[in-house]
Amino acid sequence: MAQGISFATQDYLALSREPSVRQAVAEALAKYGPHAGSSPILTGHTPLADQLKREISQLTGMAHIILFPTGWGAGYGSITGLIRPQDHVVLDERAHACLNQGAHAATRNVVLADHLHNDSVHEHLARIRAHDTRNAVMVVTEGVYSMDSDTPRLAALQDICHAYDATLLVDVAHDLGALGPGGTGKIGEQGLLGQIDLVMGSFSKCFATNGGFIAARSENVAEYLSVYATSHFFSSALSPLQAAAALQCARIIQSPEGERRRAALEHVATRLRAALTKRGLTVLGDMSAIVPMETHSAAVARVACKLAEARGLILAIIEFPAVPLNSARFRMQLMCDHSPQDMDLTAQILDETVTEARELLTTGAEE
């Protein structure tokens, strides 16, 4: 097993190693056992799940929360539970696979909007409403895109949606907890807490466990989804251990300790971005826990990854179809307990190994 500075996990706030989180899981195991034992619609929920709903409600500003055993199930179920075959989905072209597959499972009326291009969404909605004013339309985006570390202008996007009687769904898997005032993510950062139509998220990033949720302002929508989202109704509920971990993390996220961890995460992310840019390497997106570095060549990325691993970097290479064709990058996922020195060393190693990889490939091609 490789050892070194790891950028291959999504434990952004390093809460999986937090003693109070592990203690909460141990207590839940002793009290409830490891298994929910039933669907959430029947008897699968524990009191821990109800407490977790209240914490997620505070973080999202949404009154009604539905919990799922996986974040993937939450994304998929948020669309398949609400969209009928005659309805429409306008999907950002880089939306997560769970959202993409949910859209195509629900309806044939799926169109892809240019990435983060509100005018593209506007054009699609105008075209749809020109011939269909009756059926529902859902617009799907993300708070932070995990491959690009960029974010939409949410207020303008929601205004466009409402002008065409469309519902906006925002996936906050990568920003809730890690960014924004009180850990409220990009929705909180953009002053829209409690105002987005639907919010979905995952516990696998800042909440130290698996699981996910859908947050709604409407009780009727939440009740409808709890039955018609098949990944909710026909799945065993979030386990007591998952609920305990996510609950304790949610409490930490909203505490002064959460603020300290977010500040540390911002510091190392800013440091790495600056160090890579100073060396002439291509860094994408905005400040978040994700730092994507484009290499423009899958071959270069693969060779450099092996060279970097030998020097103590554990990296993930992202290639097509997760990113556009002819694109290849390292997606570095930072944790708040990375050190500034780790960031400087990482930039140095990446600069040297990418250069060496290009030279090796050029020499090999000439021979």
N, C-alpha and C positions, 0 to 999 in steps of 0.2 A: 504494500500500500504506500502511495506517495505521501511524503511529509513535506511541510513547508508552509508558506503563507497561502491560505486558501481563499479563493474568490469564487468558489463553486457552490456555496450554500446561500440560502435566502433568510438566514437568521439575522436580519438587519440590526435588531437591537440587542443581539446576543442574549436573549432571554431564555433560551433552552438550557443555558448553564446557570441561570439564576437560582440560588438555593430555595427561595420562597416558592418558585414555580414547581420545582421538583417536590417540595414538601406538600404542596397542594395536591399534586398528582398522587403522592403516597397516601395521603389522607382519604382521597376519593376512592382509591383502590381498596383500602381497609373498610370503608363504609358501604360502598355501592358495588364493589367488584369491577371487573374490567369491561363488562359488556352492557349495552343499553337494553338488549333483550327484546326489542320490539320496534315497530315503526313509530316515528314521532307523533303520528296522527292517533295512535292508540295509547300505549303506556310507556313509550320509550324515553320520554323526558324525565330528568331528575330535577330536584330543586336547583341544582347547579346550573342547568340549562336556563331556567327562568331568571336566575341572577345574571347570567351571561347576556341574555336578551336585554336586560335593563342597562347594562354597561355599553353594549353596542348601540342601543338607542341614544345614549348620551353622546357617544363618539360621532354618530352620523346625524344627530338631530332629527331622526325619523322615529315616529311613535311605535311602529309595528315591525317586529323582527321575526323572520323565519330562519331556523337553523338547519344546516345540511351537514351530512357526515364528511363531505369533501367540498373544496372550493369549486372543482370542476362541475360537480353536480349542481351547485348553486347557480353557476353561469348558464349551464345547459337548461336547467329547470326554469330559470327566470324568463327565458324566451319561449320554450315549448309549453310552459304552463299558461301563458297569456295569449300567444299568437295562434290564430286559427288559419286553416289553409287559404282562405280568401284574403287574409290580412297581408301587410307588407313589413319588411324589415330593411332599413338603411343602415348598413354596417360599415364602420371604418375598415378600410382594406387591410389594416394590420391588427385587427381585433384578435383576441386570443382564440385558440382552437375551440374551446368549450362554447364560446359565443357564436363562432362561425358554424359549428356543427349544430348547435341548437337552432339557429336561424334556418338552416337548410332542412332540418328535420321537421320544422313547424310549417313551412310554407315554401312554395316555389317562387314566391314574389320577393326575392332577395336581390338587392343591388348594393354594390360596393362604392362607397364614397372615397374620394382621394384622401389620403392620410392627413388628418388634422385640418382639412380644408372646409371651413364652414360654408363657403360659397357652393362647394360641390354638394353638400347636404341640402342646401337651399334649392339648388337646381333639381335634384332628385325628388324632393318633396313637392315642388311645384308641378313637376311632370306627373307624379302619382295622383295628386289631387285634381289635376285637369281632367282625369277620366274616372276617378273613384273618390267620392266625397263621403262614402258611407262606412267603409271598412277601416279597421285600425291600422296605424303605422307606428312602428317602434324604431327609434334611432339609437344606435349602440356605439358607445365609445368607452375609453378608459381614462382613469385619473392620471396614471403614469404608464406609458408603454414600455414593457420590460425589455424590448430589443433596442429601443431608441432613446429611452429616458427623456421623452418629451410629453407634452400635455396639451389638451385642447383649451380653447377659450370657452369655458362652460356657460357663462351667463349669456353670451351671444348665441351659443348653440341652443340653449334652452328657449330663448326668445324665438329663434327660427322654428323650433319644434312646435311651440304653442301657436305660432301664427298659422300653422298648417294642421292644427289639432293632432299633433303627433306626441308620443310619449318618449321621454329621454331616459335611457338606462346608462348608468356610469359604473364601470367596474373599478373598484378602488383597491384591488389586491395588493398593489405594490407601493401605495402611498399612505394608506390608512395606518396610523401608528408611527410611521417613519418621518412624516412631514407635517407641516401645518401647525397652527396654534393648538396646543393640547393634544397633538397627535391626530387631528381631524383631517389630515391629508390635503389634497389639492382642493377639494370642495370647501373645506374650512379656510384654506389659504385664500381662495377667491371670494370669500364672504357669502357662500351659498349654503351654509349649513341648514339642513332641514328644508331646503327649497327645491332640490332635484326631485324629479318624479319617482325614480327608482334607483336604488344603490345596491350593488352586490359586492361581496368581498370574500377573501380567503383568510383562513387562520394560519396558513403555511408560511407566512413571511414574518410578520412581527408578533405573532401570537404563539409561537413555539409548538405548534401541533397541526394536525390536519383538521379540515372542516371548513365551512363557509356559511354565508348568510345572504339573505335578501332583506333589504330595509325598504318599507313603504310608508307613505304618509296616510294612506287610506286603509282602514280596518277591513273594508270589503275586499280590496285587492289582496291583502295579506291572507285573508281567509280563503279566497278563491285559489291563490297560489298554493296554499298548504295542501289542497286536495288535488289540484290539476297539474302541479309540477310533479311528474312521476318520479323524478330523482329524490323527491321528498317523501311522497306518500308510500312508495314501494321500496324504500331503503330503511334499514335499521337506523335508529336515531344516532346522533352524535353520542359517542360513548361518554360515560362519566369522567374518564381520564382526559379525554379531549376537552370536555366542557370545563373541567377544573383548571387545566393548563391555560386555556384561552381566557377564562375568567380572571385568573391572577395576573396574566399579562395585560389584559384590558385595564385593570386597576393600576398597574405600574405605569402603563402608557399615559394615563391621565394624572400622574403624580409628579412631584418635583424630580424624582428619579428618572421618570420618562423624559422630562425636559432635558436633563443632563445627558442622557443617552442620545437623544436627537441632536443635541449640540455637538457631541463628540462625533456622531456620524456625519454631520454636515462638515465638520472640520477636516476629517480625513478624506471625504469625497472631494472637497474643494482642493485639498492638497494634491491628490492624485491627478485630478484634471489639469491643474496648473503644471505639474511636473511633466506629464505626458505632452502637453501642448508646447512647453518650453523646448522639448526635444524634437519638435516638428512632427509628432505623431497625431493622427486624426481622431479627435474625441468628438462623440456625437451627443446631442441633446442638452438637457439642463441638469442642474444639480439635483441628484437624488441618491438613493442607495446603490444605483446602477450606473456604472461607468462603461459605456460601450466604446471600444477602440477599433476602428475600421482598418482592415489590411488590404482590401480590394482584391484579394486573391485567396482562394481556399487552400491552394498548395502552400503558399507562404504561411498562412495561419497554422496549418497542420505541422509543418516543419518547426516553426518557431515555438509552437506549443510543447513539442518534445524537448527542444533545447531549453526552454524556460522551466519545464518540470525538473529537468536534471539540475537546474540551479535553484530550485526551491519554490517555484510558483505553481500552484494548482489552479488551472484555468479551465474555462468552458469555451469551446469554439462554437459559434453560431453560423450556420450556413443555410442555403436554400433548402426547404421552403419556409423556414422560420424567418428569413430575411429575404429581400429581393434577389433575383438571379444576378450572378456576377458580383455578389457582395459576400464578404466573410469577415467576421469580427470576433474579438474577444469581448465577452460580456462579463465584466468584473462586478460581482455582487459584494458590496462592502458590509462590514459589521462595525458597530460602534467601538468595539475594543481592538480593531486594527490600530496600529500606531502610526504617527506621522513618518517615522523612520521606515516603516513597512512600505509606505507609499513612495518614498524617494527611491528605495531599493527596487521596487516593482517597476517604476518608470525606467530606471537604468537597465534592468534586465530585459524588459520588453524592447527597448531601443536597440540593444545589442543583439538580441536573438532574432528580431525581425530583419535587421541588416544582414546578419549571418545567413538567415534562411534565404533571402533574396540572392545573395552571392552564391550559395550552394546550388540553388535552382538554375541560376544563370550559367554556372560552370557546367552543370550536368546537361543542360540543353545544348551547349556548345560542343560538348564531347559526343 
